[in-house]
Amino acid sequence: MKPWTRWQDWGAVVFGVYTLLSPLWLTTSTGAMWTMIVFGALLAIAGAWSLAQPGSVISEYSHVVLGVLLFLAPWVMGYADMAGAAWTSWIVGVLAVIVGLAGVPAANTAHRGLAGQH
């Protein structure tokens, strides 16, 4: 698999950037804003990592973990009553889990191909 080609990883980057920027147009508290900025940045970075190194299986699982954490964040960080911020976290969290799990088989295949070259 060539770097910078997997749609699942591009999805993670887009979802991360969207979450990172969403406090610009959503009503948030300080805690919600920083939670969304941090998780959005981490998701975008993990997506870029997966794009650059398609054989990195752990980067795909990082999308899943970040998605779960983002989904739980409205309750844990206390912004579940802020509809826009909460729904953004829930939807992007679920989408991050989906693209992470969808990318695992391709990353495993690429990883096995890299392992065979050594």
C-alpha distances in whole Angstrom, upper triangle without the diagonal:
4,7,9,8,8,12,13,13,14,17,18,18,21,22,23,24,26,28,28,30,32,35,36,37,38,41,40,42,41,39,37,36,35,33,31,31,29,27,26,25,24,21,20,20,18,15,15,14,11,10,11,9,7,8,11,13,16,15,15,18,19,19,21,24,24,24,27,29,29,30,33,34,36,38,38,38,41,40,40,43,41,40,37,36,36,34,31,31,31,29,26,26,26,23,21,21,20,17,16,17,15,12,13,12,8,8,10,8,6,9,11,9,10,13,14,13,16
4,7,6,8,12,13,12,13,17,17,17,19,22,22,23,25,27,27,29,31,34,35,36,37,40,39,41,40,39,37,35,34,33,31,30,29,27,25,24,23,21,19,18,17,15,13,13,11,9,9,9,7,9,12,15,17,16,16,19,20,20,22,25,24,25,28,29,29,31,34,34,37,39,38,38,41,40,40,43,41,40,37,35,36,34,31,31,31,29,26,27,26,23,22,23,21,18,18,19,17,14,15,15,11,11,14,12,9,12,14,11,11,15,16,15,18
4,6,8,11,12,10,11,15,15,14,17,19,19,20,22,24,24,26,28,31,31,33,34,37,36,38,37,35,33,32,31,29,27,26,25,24,22,20,19,18,16,15,14,12,10,10,8,5,5,6,6,9,11,14,16,13,14,18,18,17,20,22,22,23,26,27,26,28,31,31,34,36,36,36,38,37,37,40,38,37,34,33,33,32,29,28,29,27,24,24,25,22,20,21,20,17,16,18,17,13,15,15,12,11,14,13,10,12,15,13,13,16,18,16,19
4,6,9,10,8,8,12,12,11,13,16,16,17,19,21,21,23,25,28,28,29,31,34,33,35,34,33,31,29,29,27,25,24,23,22,19,18,18,16,13,13,13,10,8,10,8,5,6,8,8,12,13,15,17,14,14,18,18,16,19,22,21,21,25,26,25,27,30,29,32,35,34,34,36,35,35,38,35,34,31,30,31,29,26,26,27,25,21,22,23,20,18,20,19,15,15,18,16,13,15,16,13,13,16,16,13,15,18,17,16,20,21,20,22
4,6,9,8,8,11,13,12,14,17,17,18,20,22,23,24,26,29,29,30,31,35,34,37,36,35,32,31,30,29,26,26,25,23,21,20,20,17,15,16,15,11,11,12,10,7,9,10,9,12,14,15,18,15,14,18,18,17,19,22,22,21,25,26,25,27,30,30,32,35,35,35,37,35,35,38,36,34,32,30,31,29,26,26,27,24,21,22,22,19,17,19,18,14,15,17,14,12,14,15,11,12,15,14,12,15,18,16,17,20,21,21,23
4,6,6,7,9,10,11,13,15,16,17,19,20,21,23,24,28,29,29,30,33,33,35,34,33,30,29,29,27,25,24,24,21,19,19,18,15,14,15,13,10,11,12,9,7,10,10,8,11,12,13,15,13,11,15,16,14,16,19,19,18,21,23,22,24,27,27,30,32,32,32,35,33,33,36,34,32,29,28,28,27,24,23,24,21,19,19,19,15,14,16,14,10,11,13,10,8,11,12,8,9,13,13,11,14,16,16,16,19,21,21,23
4,5,5,6,9,10,10,12,14,15,16,18,20,21,22,25,26,27,27,30,30,33,33,31,28,28,27,26,23,23,23,20,18,18,18,15,13,15,14,10,12,13,11,9,13,14,11,14,15,15,17,14,12,16,16,13,15,19,18,17,20,22,21,22,25,26,28,30,31,31,33,31,30,33,31,29,26,26,26,24,21,21,21,18,16,17,16,13,12,14,12,9,11,12,10,8,12,13,11,12,15,15,15,17,20,19,20,23,24,25,27
4,5,5,6,9,10,11,12,14,15,16,18,20,21,24,25,26,26,29,28,31,31,29,26,26,25,23,21,21,21,18,16,17,16,12,12,14,11,8,11,12,9,9,13,13,11,13,13,13,14,12,9,12,13,10,12,15,15,13,17,19,18,18,22,23,25,27,27,28,30,28,28,30,29,27,25,23,23,21,19,18,18,16,13,14,13,10,9,10,9,5,7,9,7,6,9,11,10,10,14,15,14,16,19,19,20,22,24,25,27
4,5,5,6,9,10,10,12,14,15,16,18,20,23,24,25,25,28,27,29,29,27,25,24,23,21,19,19,18,16,14,14,13,10,9,10,8,5,7,9,6,6,10,10,9,12,11,12,13,9,8,11,11,9,12,14,13,13,17,18,17,19,22,22,24,27,27,27,29,28,28,31,29,27,25,23,23,22,19,18,19,17,14,14,15,12,10,12,11,7,8,11,10,7,10,13,11,10,14,15,14,15,19,19,19,21,23,24,25
4,5,5,6,9,10,11,12,14,15,17,18,21,22,23,24,27,26,29,28,27,25,23,23,22,19,18,18,16,14,14,14,11,9,11,10,6,8,10,9,7,11,13,12,15,15,15,16,13,12,15,14,12,14,17,15,15,19,20,18,20,23,23,25,28,28,27,30,28,28,30,28,27,24,22,23,21,18,18,19,17,14,15,16,12,11,14,13,9,11,14,12,11,14,16,14,14,17,18,17,19,22,21,21,24,26,26,28
4,5,5,6,8,10,10,12,14,15,16,20,21,21,21,24,24,27,27,25,22,22,22,20,17,17,17,15,12,14,14,10,9,12,11,8,10,13,11,10,14,15,14,17,16,16,17,13,12,14,14,10,13,15,14,12,16,17,15,17,20,20,22,25,25,25,27,25,25,27,25,23,21,20,20,18,15,15,16,13,10,12,12,8,8,11,10,7,9,12,11,10,14,16,14,15,18,19,18,20,23,23,24,26,28,29,31
4,6,5,6,9,10,10,12,14,15,18,20,20,20,23,23,25,24,23,20,19,19,17,14,14,14,11,9,10,10,6,6,9,8,5,8,10,9,10,13,14,13,16,14,14,14,11,9,12,10,7,10,12,10,10,13,14,13,14,18,18,20,22,22,22,25,23,23,26,24,22,20,18,19,17,14,14,15,13,9,10,11,8,6,9,10,7,8,11,11,10,13,16,15,14,18,19,18,19,23,23,23,25,28,28,30
4,6,5,6,9,10,10,12,14,17,18,19,20,23,22,24,24,23,20,19,18,17,14,13,13,12,9,9,9,7,4,7,8,5,6,10,10,9,12,14,14,17,16,16,16,12,12,14,12,10,13,15,12,12,16,16,15,17,20,19,21,24,24,23,26,24,24,27,24,23,20,19,20,19,15,15,17,15,11,13,14,11,10,13,13,10,11,15,14,13,16,19,17,16,20,21,20,21,24,24,24,26,29,29,30
4,5,5,6,9,10,11,12,15,16,17,17,21,21,23,23,22,20,18,18,17,14,13,15,13,9,10,12,9,7,10,11,9,10,13,13,12,15,17,17,20,19,19,19,16,15,17,15,12,15,17,14,13,17,17,15,17,20,19,20,24,24,23,25,23,23,25,23,21,18,17,18,17,13,14,16,13,10,13,14,11,10,14,14,11,13,16,16,15,18,21,19,19,22,24,22,24,27,27,27,30,32,32,33
4,6,5,6,8,10,10,14,15,15,16,19,18,21,21,20,17,16,16,14,11,12,13,10,7,10,11,7,7,11,11,9,12,14,14,14,17,19,18,21,19,19,18,15,14,16,14,10,13,14,11,10,14,14,11,13,16,16,17,20,21,20,22,19,19,22,19,18,15,14,15,13,10,10,12,10,6,9,10,8,7,11,12,10,12,15,15,15,18,20,20,19,23,24,23,24,28,28,28,30,33,33,35
4,5,5,6,9,10,12,14,15,15,18,17,19,19,18,15,14,13,12,9,9,9,7,4,6,7,5,4,8,9,8,10,13,13,14,16,18,18,21,18,19,17,14,14,15,12,10,12,13,10,10,13,13,10,13,16,15,16,20,19,18,21,19,19,22,19,19,16,14,15,15,11,10,13,12,8,10,12,10,9,12,14,12,12,16,17,16,18,21,21,20,23,25,24,24,28,28,28,30,33,33,34
4,5,5,6,8,11,12,13,14,17,17,19,18,18,16,14,14,13,10,9,10,10,6,7,9,8,6,9,11,10,11,14,15,15,17,19,20,23,21,22,20,17,17,18,16,13,16,17,13,14,17,16,13,16,19,17,18,22,22,20,22,20,21,23,20,19,16,14,16,16,12,13,15,14,11,13,15,13,12,16,17,15,16,19,19,19,21,24,23,22,26,27,26,27,30,30,29,32,35,34,36
4,5,5,6,9,10,11,12,15,15,18,18,18,14,13,14,13,9,10,12,11,7,9,12,10,9,13,14,13,14,17,18,18,20,22,22,25,24,24,23,19,19,20,18,15,17,18,14,13,17,16,13,15,18,16,17,20,21,19,21,18,19,20,17,16,13,12,14,13,9,10,13,11,9,12,14,12,12,16,16,15,17,20,20,20,23,25,24,24,27,29,28,29,32,33,32,35,37,37,38
4,5,5,8,10,11,10,13,12,15,15,14,11,10,11,10,6,7,9,8,5,8,10,9,9,12,14,13,15,18,18,19,21,23,23,26,23,23,22,18,18,19,16,13,15,15,12,11,14,13,10,12,14,12,13,17,17,15,17,15,16,18,15,14,11,9,11,11,7,8,11,10,7,10,13,12,11,14,16,15,16,19,20,20,22,26,25,24,27,29,28,29,33,33,33,35,38,38,39
4,6,7,9,11,11,14,13,14,14,13,11,9,9,9,6,4,7,7,4,6,9,9,9,11,13,13,15,17,18,19,21,23,23,26,24,24,22,19,19,20,17,15,17,17,13,13,16,15,12,14,16,14,15,19,18,16,18,16,18,19,16,17,14,11,14,14,11,11,14,14,11,13,16,15,14,17,19,18,18,22,22,22,24,27,26,25,29,31,29,30,33,34,33,35,38,38,39
4,6,6,8,9,12,12,14,14,15,12,9,11,12,8,7,10,11,8,9,13,12,11,14,17,16,17,20,21,21,23,25,26,29,27,27,25,22,22,23,20,18,20,20,17,16,19,18,15,17,19,16,17,20,21,18,20,17,19,20,16,16,13,11,14,15,11,12,16,15,13,15,18,17,16,20,21,20,21,24,25,24,27,30,29,28,31,33,32,32,36,36,35,38,41,40,41
4,5,6,6,9,9,12,13,14,11,8,11,11,8,8,12,12,9,12,14,14,13,17,18,18,19,22,23,23,25,27,28,30,28,28,27,23,23,24,21,19,20,20,17,16,18,17,13,15,17,15,14,18,19,16,17,14,15,16,13,13,9,8,11,11,8,10,13,13,11,14,16,16,16,19,20,20,21,24,25,25,27,30,30,29,32,34,33,34,37,38,37,40,42,42,43
4,5,5,7,6,9,10,11,8,6,9,10,7,8,11,12,11,13,16,16,16,18,20,20,22,24,25,26,28,30,31,33,31,30,29,25,26,26,23,21,22,22,18,18,20,18,14,16,17,14,14,17,18,15,15,12,15,15,12,12,9,8,11,12,10,11,15,15,14,16,19,19,18,21,23,23,24,27,28,28,30,33,33,32,35,37,36,36,40,41,40,42,45,45,46
4,6,8,9,12,12,14,12,9,12,13,11,10,14,15,13,14,18,18,17,20,22,22,23,25,27,27,29,31,32,35,32,33,31,28,28,28,25,23,25,25,21,21,23,21,18,20,21,18,17,21,22,19,19,16,18,18,14,15,12,11,15,15,13,14,18,18,16,19,22,21,21,24,25,25,26,29,30,30,32,35,34,34,37,39,37,38,42,42,41,44,46,46,47
4,7,9,13,14,16,13,11,14,15,12,13,17,17,15,17,20,19,19,22,24,23,24,27,28,28,30,33,33,36,34,34,32,29,29,29,27,24,26,26,22,21,23,22,18,19,21,19,17,21,22,19,19,16,17,17,13,13,9,10,13,13,11,14,17,16,16,19,21,20,21,24,25,25,26,29,30,30,33,36,35,35,38,40,39,39,43,43,43,45,48,48,49
4,6,10,12,13,10,9,13,13,11,12,16,16,14,17,20,19,19,22,24,24,25,28,29,29,31,33,33,36,34,33,32,29,28,28,26,23,24,24,21,19,21,20,16,17,18,16,14,17,19,16,16,12,13,13,9,9,6,6,10,11,9,12,14,14,14,17,19,19,20,23,24,24,26,28,29,30,32,35,35,34,37,39,39,39,43,44,43,45,48,48,49
4,7,10,12,9,9,13,13,12,14,17,17,16,19,21,21,22,25,26,26,28,30,31,32,34,36,36,39,36,36,34,31,30,30,28,25,26,25,22,21,22,20,17,18,18,16,13,16,18,15,14,10,12,11,7,9,7,7,10,12,11,13,16,17,17,19,21,22,22,25,26,27,28,31,32,32,35,38,38,37,40,42,41,42,45,46,46,47,50,51,52
4,7,8,6,6,9,10,10,11,14,15,15,17,19,20,21,23,24,25,27,29,30,31,33,35,35,37,34,34,31,29,29,28,25,24,24,23,20,19,20,18,15,16,16,13,11,14,15,11,11,8,10,10,7,9,8,6,9,12,11,12,15,16,16,17,20,21,21,24,26,26,27,29,31,31,33,37,37,36,38,41,40,40,44,45,44,46,49,49,50
4,5,5,6,9,10,11,12,14,15,16,18,20,21,22,24,25,27,28,30,31,33,34,36,37,38,35,35,32,30,30,29,26,25,25,24,21,21,21,18,16,17,16,13,11,13,14,10,9,7,11,11,8,12,12,9,11,14,14,14,17,19,19,19,22,23,23,25,28,28,28,31,33,33,35,38,38,37,40,42,42,41,45,46,45,47,50,50,51
4,6,5,6,9,10,11,12,14,15,16,18,20,21,22,24,26,27,28,30,31,33,34,35,37,34,34,31,29,29,28,25,24,25,23,20,21,21,18,16,18,17,13,13,15,14,10,11,10,14,14,12,15,14,12,14,17,16,15,18,20,19,20,23,24,23,25,28,28,28,31,33,33,34,38,38,36,39,42,41,40,44,45,44,45,49,49,49
4,5,5,6,9,10,11,12,14,15,16,18,20,21,22,24,26,27,28,30,31,33,34,35,32,31,28,26,27,26,22,22,22,20,17,18,18,15,13,15,14,10,10,12,10,7,8,8,12,13,12,15,14,11,12,16,15,13,16,19,18,17,21,22,21,23,26,26,26,28,31,31,32,35,36,34,36,39,39,38,41,43,42,43,46,47,47
4,6,5,6,8,10,11,12,14,15,16,18,20,21,22,24,25,27,28,30,31,32,33,30,30,27,25,25,24,21,20,20,19,15,16,16,13,11,12,12,8,8,10,10,7,8,6,9,11,9,11,11,7,9,12,11,10,13,15,14,14,18,19,18,20,23,24,23,26,28,28,30,33,34,32,35,37,37,36,40,41,40,42,45,45,46
4,5,5,6,9,10,10,12,14,15,16,18,20,21,22,24,26,27,28,30,31,33,30,30,27,25,25,25,21,20,21,20,16,17,18,15,12,15,15,11,11,14,14,10,11,10,13,14,11,13,12,8,11,13,12,11,15,16,15,15,19,20,19,21,24,24,24,27,28,28,30,33,33,32,35,37,36,36,40,41,40,41,44,45,45
4,5,5,6,8,10,10,12,14,15,16,18,20,21,22,24,25,27,28,29,31,28,28,25,23,23,23,19,19,20,18,15,16,17,14,12,15,15,11,12,15,13,10,12,11,15,16,14,16,15,11,13,16,14,12,16,18,16,16,20,20,19,21,24,23,23,26,28,27,29,32,32,31,33,36,35,34,38,39,38,39,42,43,43
4,6,5,6,8,10,11,12,14,15,16,18,20,21,22,24,26,27,28,29,26,25,22,20,21,20,17,16,17,15,11,13,13,10,8,11,11,7,9,12,10,8,11,10,12,15,13,15,14,10,11,14,12,9,13,15,13,13,16,17,16,18,21,21,20,23,25,25,26,30,30,28,31,33,33,32,35,37,36,37,40,41,41
4,6,5,6,8,10,10,12,14,15,16,18,20,21,22,24,25,26,28,25,25,22,20,20,19,16,15,16,15,11,12,13,11,8,11,12,9,10,13,13,10,12,11,13,15,13,14,12,8,10,12,9,7,11,13,10,11,14,15,14,16,19,19,18,22,23,23,25,28,28,27,29,32,31,31,34,36,35,36,39,40,40
4,6,5,6,9,10,10,12,14,15,16,18,20,21,22,24,25,27,24,25,22,19,20,20,17,15,17,16,13,14,16,13,11,14,15,12,13,17,16,13,15,14,16,18,16,17,15,11,13,15,12,11,15,15,13,13,17,17,15,18,21,20,20,23,24,24,25,29,28,27,30,32,31,31,34,35,34,36,39,39,39
4,5,5,6,9,10,11,12,14,15,16,18,20,21,22,24,25,22,22,19,17,18,18,14,14,16,14,10,12,14,11,10,14,14,11,14,16,15,13,16,15,17,20,18,19,17,14,15,17,14,12,15,17,14,13,17,17,15,17,20,19,18,22,23,22,24,27,27,25,28,30,29,28,32,33,32,33,37,37,37
4,5,5,6,9,10,10,12,14,15,16,18,20,21,22,23,20,20,17,15,15,15,11,10,12,11,7,9,11,8,7,10,12,9,12,15,14,12,15,15,16,19,17,18,16,13,13,15,12,9,12,13,10,10,13,13,11,13,16,16,15,18,20,19,20,24,24,22,25,28,27,26,30,31,30,31,35,35,35
4,5,5,6,9,10,11,12,14,15,16,18,20,21,23,20,20,18,15,15,16,13,11,13,13,9,10,13,11,9,12,14,12,14,17,16,15,18,16,17,20,18,18,15,12,14,14,11,9,13,13,9,10,13,13,10,14,16,15,15,18,19,18,20,24,23,22,25,27,26,26,30,31,30,31,34,35,35
4,5,5,6,9,10,11,12,14,15,16,18,19,22,19,19,17,14,15,16,13,12,15,14,10,12,15,13,12,15,17,15,17,20,19,17,20,19,21,23,21,21,19,16,17,18,15,13,16,16,13,13,17,15,13,16,18,16,16,19,21,19,21,24,23,22,25,27,25,25,29,30,28,30,33,33,33
4,5,5,6,8,10,10,12,14,15,16,17,19,16,16,14,11,13,13,9,9,12,11,8,10,13,11,11,14,16,14,17,20,18,17,20,20,21,24,22,23,20,17,18,19,16,14,16,16,13,12,16,15,12,14,17,15,13,17,19,17,18,22,21,19,22,24,23,22,26,27,26,27,31,31,31
4,5,5,6,9,10,10,12,14,15,16,18,15,15,13,10,10,11,8,6,10,10,7,8,11,11,10,13,15,14,17,19,18,18,21,20,21,24,22,21,19,16,17,17,14,12,14,14,10,10,13,11,8,11,13,11,10,14,15,14,16,19,19,17,20,22,21,21,25,26,24,26,29,30,30
4,5,5,6,9,10,10,12,14,15,18,15,16,15,11,12,14,11,9,13,13,10,12,15,14,13,16,18,17,19,22,22,21,23,22,23,26,23,23,20,18,19,19,15,14,17,16,12,13,15,13,10,13,15,12,12,16,17,15,17,20,19,17,21,23,21,21,25,25,24,26,29,29,30
4,5,5,6,9,10,10,12,14,16,13,15,13,10,12,13,10,10,14,14,11,13,16,16,15,18,20,19,22,24,23,22,25,24,25,28,26,26,24,21,22,22,19,17,19,19,15,15,18,16,13,15,17,14,13,17,18,15,17,20,19,17,20,22,20,20,23,24,22,24,27,27,28
4,5,5,6,9,10,10,11,13,10,11,10,6,8,9,7,7,10,11,9,11,14,14,14,17,19,18,21,24,22,22,25,25,25,28,27,26,24,22,22,22,19,17,19,18,14,14,16,14,11,13,14,12,10,14,15,12,13,17,16,13,16,19,17,17,20,21,20,22,25,25,25
4,5,5,6,9,10,10,13,11,12,11,7,8,11,9,7,11,13,11,12,15,16,15,17,20,20,22,25,24,24,27,26,26,29,27,26,24,22,22,21,18,17,18,17,13,14,15,13,10,12,13,10,9,13,13,10,13,16,14,12,16,18,16,16,20,20,20,22,25,25,26
4,5,5,6,8,10,13,11,13,13,9,11,14,12,11,15,16,14,16,19,19,18,21,23,23,25,28,27,26,29,28,29,32,29,29,26,24,25,24,21,20,22,20,17,17,19,16,13,16,17,13,13,16,16,13,15,18,16,14,17,19,16,17,20,20,19,22,24,24,25
4,5,5,6,8,10,8,11,10,7,9,12,10,11,14,15,14,16,19,19,19,22,24,23,26,29,27,27,30,29,30,33,31,31,29,26,27,26,23,22,23,22,19,18,20,18,15,16,17,14,13,16,16,13,14,16,15,12,15,17,14,14,18,18,16,19,22,21,22
4,5,5,5,8,6,8,9,6,7,10,10,9,13,14,14,15,18,19,19,21,23,24,26,29,28,28,31,30,30,33,32,31,29,26,27,26,23,21,22,21,18,18,18,16,13,14,15,11,10,13,13,9,10,13,11,8,12,13,11,12,15,16,14,17,20,20,21
4,6,6,9,9,11,12,9,10,14,13,12,16,17,17,18,21,22,21,23,26,26,28,31,30,30,33,32,32,35,33,32,29,27,28,27,24,23,24,22,19,19,20,17,15,16,16,13,12,15,14,11,13,14,12,10,14,14,12,13,17,16,15,18,20,20,21
4,6,9,9,12,13,10,12,15,15,15,18,19,19,20,23,24,23,26,28,28,31,33,32,32,35,34,35,38,35,35,32,30,31,30,27,26,27,26,22,22,23,21,18,20,20,16,15,18,17,14,15,17,14,12,15,15,12,13,16,16,14,17,19,18,19
4,5,6,9,10,9,11,14,14,14,17,18,18,20,23,23,24,26,28,28,31,33,32,32,36,35,35,38,37,36,34,31,32,31,28,27,28,26,23,23,23,21,18,19,19,16,14,16,16,12,13,14,12,9,12,12,9,9,13,12,11,13,16,15,16
4,6,8,10,9,9,13,13,14,16,18,18,19,22,23,24,25,28,28,31,33,32,33,36,35,35,38,37,36,33,31,31,30,27,26,27,25,22,22,22,19,17,17,17,14,12,14,13,9,10,11,8,6,9,9,6,8,11,11,10,13,15,15,17
4,6,9,9,10,12,14,15,16,18,19,20,23,24,25,26,28,29,32,34,33,34,37,36,36,40,38,38,35,33,33,32,30,28,28,27,24,23,23,21,18,18,18,15,13,14,14,10,9,10,8,5,7,7,5,4,8,8,7,9,12,12,14
4,6,6,7,9,10,12,14,15,16,18,20,21,22,24,26,26,29,31,30,30,34,33,34,37,36,35,33,31,30,30,27,25,26,25,22,21,21,20,17,16,17,15,12,13,14,10,9,11,10,6,8,10,8,7,10,12,10,11,15,15,16
4,5,5,7,9,10,11,13,15,16,17,19,20,22,23,25,28,29,28,29,32,32,32,35,35,34,32,30,29,28,26,24,24,23,21,19,19,18,15,14,15,13,10,10,11,8,6,9,9,5,6,9,9,7,10,12,12,12,16,17,18
4,5,5,6,9,10,10,12,14,15,16,18,20,21,22,25,27,25,26,29,29,30,33,32,32,31,28,27,27,25,22,23,22,20,18,18,18,14,13,15,13,10,11,13,11,9,12,12,9,10,13,12,10,14,16,15,15,18,20,20
4,5,5,7,9,10,10,12,14,15,16,18,20,21,24,26,24,25,28,28,28,31,30,30,28,25,25,25,22,20,21,20,17,16,17,15,12,12,14,11,8,11,12,9,9,12,12,9,11,14,13,12,15,17,16,17,20,21,21
4,5,5,7,9,10,11,13,15,15,17,19,20,23,25,24,25,28,27,27,30,29,29,27,25,24,23,21,19,19,18,15,14,14,13,10,9,10,8,5,7,9,6,6,10,10,7,10,13,12,12,15,17,16,18,21,22,23
4,5,5,6,9,10,11,12,14,15,17,18,21,23,21,23,26,26,25,29,28,28,27,24,23,23,21,18,18,18,15,13,13,13,10,9,11,10,6,7,10,9,7,11,12,10,11,15,15,14,17,19,18,19,22,24,24
4,5,5,6,8,10,10,12,14,15,16,19,21,19,20,23,23,24,27,26,26,25,22,21,21,19,16,17,17,14,12,13,13,9,9,12,11,8,10,13,11,11,14,15,12,14,18,17,16,19,21,20,21,24,25,26
4,6,5,6,9,10,10,12,14,15,18,20,19,20,23,22,22,25,24,24,22,19,19,18,16,14,14,14,11,9,10,9,6,6,9,8,5,8,10,9,10,14,14,13,15,18,17,17,20,22,21,23,26,27,27
4,6,5,6,9,10,10,12,14,17,18,18,19,22,21,21,24,24,23,22,20,18,18,16,14,13,13,11,8,9,9,6,4,8,8,5,7,10,10,10,14,15,14,15,18,19,18,21,23,23,24,27,28,29
4,5,5,6,9,10,11,12,16,16,15,17,20,20,20,23,23,23,22,19,18,18,17,13,13,14,12,9,11,12,9,7,11,12,9,10,14,13,13,17,18,16,18,21,21,20,23,25,25,25,28,30,30
4,5,5,6,8,10,10,13,15,14,15,18,17,18,21,20,20,19,16,15,16,14,11,12,13,10,7,10,11,7,8,11,11,9,12,15,14,15,19,19,18,20,23,22,22,25,27,26,27,30,31,31
4,5,5,6,9,10,12,14,14,15,17,17,16,20,19,18,17,15,13,13,11,9,9,9,7,4,6,7,5,5,9,10,8,11,13,14,14,18,19,18,20,23,23,23,26,28,27,28,31,33,33
4,5,5,6,9,11,12,12,14,16,16,15,19,19,18,18,16,13,14,13,10,9,11,10,6,7,10,8,7,10,12,11,12,15,16,16,19,21,20,21,24,25,24,27,29,29,30,33,34,35
4,5,5,6,9,10,9,11,13,14,14,17,17,18,17,14,12,14,13,9,10,12,11,7,10,12,10,10,14,15,13,15,18,18,19,22,23,22,24,27,27,26,29,31,31,31,34,36,36
4,5,5,8,10,10,10,12,12,12,15,15,15,14,11,9,10,9,5,7,9,8,5,9,10,9,10,13,14,13,16,18,19,19,23,24,23,25,28,28,27,30,32,32,33,36,37,37
4,6,7,9,10,11,12,12,10,14,14,13,13,11,8,9,9,5,4,7,8,5,7,10,9,10,12,14,14,15,18,19,20,23,25,24,26,28,29,29,31,33,33,34,37,39,39
4,6,6,6,8,10,10,9,13,14,14,15,12,9,11,12,8,8,11,11,8,10,13,13,12,16,18,17,18,21,22,22,26,27,26,28,31,31,31,33,35,35,36,39,40,41
4,5,5,5,8,8,8,12,12,13,13,10,8,11,11,7,8,12,11,9,12,15,14,14,18,19,18,20,23,23,24,28,29,27,29,32,32,32,35,37,36,37,40,41,42
4,6,5,6,5,4,8,8,10,11,8,5,9,10,7,8,12,12,11,13,16,16,17,19,21,21,22,25,26,27,30,31,30,32,35,35,35,38,40,39,40,43,45,45
4,6,5,6,5,9,11,12,14,11,9,12,13,10,10,14,15,13,15,18,18,18,21,23,22,24,26,28,28,31,33,32,33,37,37,36,39,41,41,41,45,46,46
4,6,8,9,12,13,15,16,13,11,14,15,12,12,16,16,14,16,19,18,18,22,23,22,24,27,28,28,31,33,31,33,36,36,35,38,40,40,40,43,45,45
4,6,8,11,11,14,15,11,10,14,14,11,13,16,16,15,18,20,19,20,23,24,23,25,28,29,29,33,34,32,34,37,37,36,39,41,40,41,45,45,45
4,6,8,9,12,13,11,9,13,14,12,13,17,17,16,19,21,21,22,25,26,26,28,30,31,32,35,36,35,37,40,40,39,42,44,44,44,48,49,49
4,5,5,8,10,7,6,10,11,10,11,15,15,15,17,20,20,21,23,25,25,27,29,30,31,35,35,34,37,39,39,39,42,44,43,44,48,48,49
4,5,7,9,8,5,8,11,9,10,13,14,14,16,18,19,20,22,24,24,26,28,29,30,34,35,34,36,39,39,39,42,44,43,44,47,49,49
4,6,9,9,7,10,12,12,13,15,17,17,19,21,22,23,25,27,28,29,31,32,34,37,38,37,39,42,42,42,45,47,47,48,51,52,53
4,6,6,6,8,10,11,12,14,15,16,18,20,21,22,24,26,27,28,30,31,33,36,37,36,39,41,41,41,44,46,45,47,50,51,51
4,6,5,6,8,10,10,12,14,15,16,18,19,21,22,24,25,27,28,30,32,35,35,35,37,40,40,40,43,45,45,46,49,50,51
4,6,5,6,9,10,11,12,14,15,16,18,20,21,22,24,26,27,28,30,33,33,33,36,38,38,38,42,43,43,44,47,48,49
4,6,5,6,9,10,11,12,14,15,16,18,20,21,22,24,25,26,28,32,32,31,34,36,36,36,39,41,40,42,45,46,46
4,5,5,6,9,10,10,12,14,15,17,18,20,21,23,24,26,27,30,31,31,33,35,35,36,39,40,40,41,44,45,46
4,5,5,6,8,9,11,12,14,15,16,18,20,21,22,24,26,29,29,29,32,34,34,35,38,39,39,41,43,44,46
4,6,5,6,8,10,10,12,14,15,16,18,20,21,22,24,27,27,27,30,32,32,32,35,37,37,38,41,42,43
4,6,5,6,8,10,10,12,14,15,16,18,20,21,22,26,26,26,28,31,30,31,34,35,35,36,39,40,41
4,6,5,6,9,10,11,12,14,15,17,18,20,22,25,26,25,27,30,30,31,33,35,35,36,39,40,41
4,5,5,6,9,10,11,12,14,16,16,18,20,23,24,24,26,28,29,29,32,34,34,35,38,39,40
4,5,5,6,9,10,10,12,14,15,16,18,21,22,21,24,26,26,27,30,31,31,33,35,36,38
4,5,5,6,9,10,11,12,14,15,17,20,21,20,23,25,25,26,28,30,30,31,34,35,36
4,5,5,6,9,10,11,12,14,16,18,20,20,22,24,25,25,28,29,30,31,34,35,36
4,5,5,6,8,10,10,12,14,17,17,18,20,22,23,24,26,27,28,30,32,33,35
4,5,5,6,9,10,10,12,15,16,16,18,20,20,21,24,25,25,27,30,31,32
4,6,5,6,8,10,11,14,15,15,17,19,20,20,23,25,25,26,29,30,31
4,5,5,6,9,10,12,14,14,16,18,19,20,22,24,25,26,28,30,31
4,6,5,6,9,11,11,12,14,16,16,18,20,21,22,24,26,27,29
4,5,5,6,10,11,10,12,15,15,15,18,20,20,21,24,25,27
4,5,5,8,10,10,11,14,15,15,17,19,20,21,24,25,27
4,6,7,8,9,11,13,14,15,17,18,20,21,23,25,27
4,6,5,6,9,10,11,12,14,15,16,18,20,21,23
4,6,5,6,9,10,10,12,14,15,16,18,20,22
4,5,5,6,9,10,11,12,14,15,17,19,21
4,5,5,6,8,10,11,12,14,15,17,19
4,5,5,6,9,10,10,12,14,15,17
4,5,5,6,9,10,10,12,14,16
4,5,5,6,9,10,11,13,15
4,5,5,6,9,10,11,13
4,5,5,6,9,10,11
4,5,5,6,9,10
4,5,5,7,9
4,5,5,7
4,5,6
4,6
4
